[in-house]
Amino acid sequence: MLRPGERIRVLVVDDSVVIRRLVTHALEEDPSLEVVGVAANGLIALQRISQLNPDVLTLDIEMPEMDGLETLRRVRREYPQLRVIMFSTLTDRGAAVTLEALTLGADDYVTKASNEGSLDRSMARLREELVPKIKQFFHLPAQAGATSGVEPAHVQAAPPARCSAPNFQRTKVWPKVLVIGVSTGGPAALGAILPELPAGFRLPVLVVQHMPPLFTRFLAERLHSVCRLPVAEAAQGDLVESGKILIAPGNFHLKVASSGGGVRVCLDQSPPLNSCRPAVDALFTSAGEVYGGAVIAVVLTGMGQDGLRGAEILQAQGASILAQDEASSVVWGMPGAVVNAGIADRVLPLDQVVPEILRRT
């Protein structure tokens, strides 16, 4: 928790003078943020971290002398508590390298503004995307959140005692599908749990990870390379089959519908829910319409409360709701919202999520 009057200290690392100035101006318009320094490459950044003691690093990927990935590796070894947000591009290479950075321990990412047309629009977009992603990692004093107009996503009340009870409650309805919702910290979380599902796992698995197009395709490919089950980005009309993992494509809601004795994927671009498309609420609600209570729903690390409404609907139908605990979450927004609503059957560290799923199947 930041004390009243304290600001989040940010070090901006980018080889572009224009980007450094743009990010600095965008962040310093918020009274709860302070840019304590800038660096043109990773070598300079590592020197300045020890001098300036920042809370957050914004880190470009393509830089001379020491690029973003090597800088990230060094930061994770030498400053494990420092939050790192990567700057990415909406290109094949940008998506692939960003996913590698998230796997290496970056906390989140933003895509670089392109063709914004004016400095004002570029600044506005940076404020809208970067400022909340920085603030999500900190408990902000109430006045700071009110002044900035951004509600801190990480502030949560203590979870109800009954949700943390260790005794196992048997699933009310034999499950037919596993649905997972995740946001900030998701690629690393999914990379930790999905490879633990055994080759004979009998449920279909549907995943919503908040990510733009391209990124979700590369995420599916990366997970496919390490999982014992096949993983693919979902496509319209895909059959929802046992032992197959489908990832929602960026900019499309992932829903399911009964079709000719089976269940198939329905993708749509209806309005965002909770400012998200794909949205966890869209998947969870749709799963409830098709499977009723025969669902295991897992809410993992992420900012905001996407998934809460869908989890409420599923829980009322008898589904099992599992939530990641605060200690193992990068941001305890989404799972914290479910826990605070009193609808989580179990609150678990990340490494206990799959064992719990297997007990329930």
Secondary structure as GFF3:
##gff-version 3
##sequence-region A 1 361
A	DSSP	beta_strand	8	13	.	.	.	ID=ss1
A	DSSP	alpha_helix	17	28	.	.	.	ID=ss2
A	DSSP	beta_strand	33	39	.	.	.	ID=ss3
A	DSSP	alpha_helix	42	52	.	.	.	ID=ss4
A	DSSP	beta_strand	56	60	.	.	.	ID=ss5
A	DSSP	alpha_helix	68	78	.	.	.	ID=ss6
A	DSSP	beta_strand	83	88	.	.	.	ID=ss7
A	DSSP	alpha_helix	92	104	.	.	.	ID=ss8
A	DSSP	beta_strand	108	111	.	.	.	ID=ss9
A	DSSP	alpha_helix	119	135	.	.	.	ID=ss10
A	DSSP	alpha_helix	142	148	.	.	.	ID=ss11
A	DSSP	three_ten_helix	161	164	.	.	.	ID=ss12
A	DSSP	beta_strand	177	182	.	.	.	ID=ss13
A	DSSP	alpha_helix	186	193	.	.	.	ID=ss14
A	DSSP	three_ten_helix	194	196	.	.	.	ID=ss15
A	DSSP	beta_strand	205	209	.	.	.	ID=ss16
A	DSSP	alpha_helix	215	226	.	.	.	ID=ss17
A	DSSP	beta_strand	231	233	.	.	.	ID=ss18
A	DSSP	beta_strand	245	247	.	.	.	ID=ss19
A	DSSP	beta_strand	253	259	.	.	.	ID=ss20
A	DSSP	beta_strand	262	268	.	.	.	ID=ss21
A	DSSP	alpha_helix	280	291	.	.	.	ID=ss22
A	DSSP	beta_strand	295	299	.	.	.	ID=ss23
A	DSSP	alpha_helix	308	316	.	.	.	ID=ss24
A	DSSP	beta_strand	320	324	.	.	.	ID=ss25
A	DSSP	alpha_helix	334	340	.	.	.	ID=ss26
A	DSSP	beta_strand	346	348	.	.	.	ID=ss27
A	DSSP	three_ten_helix	350	352	.	.	.	ID=ss28
A	DSSP	alpha_helix	353	360	.	.	.	ID=ss29
###
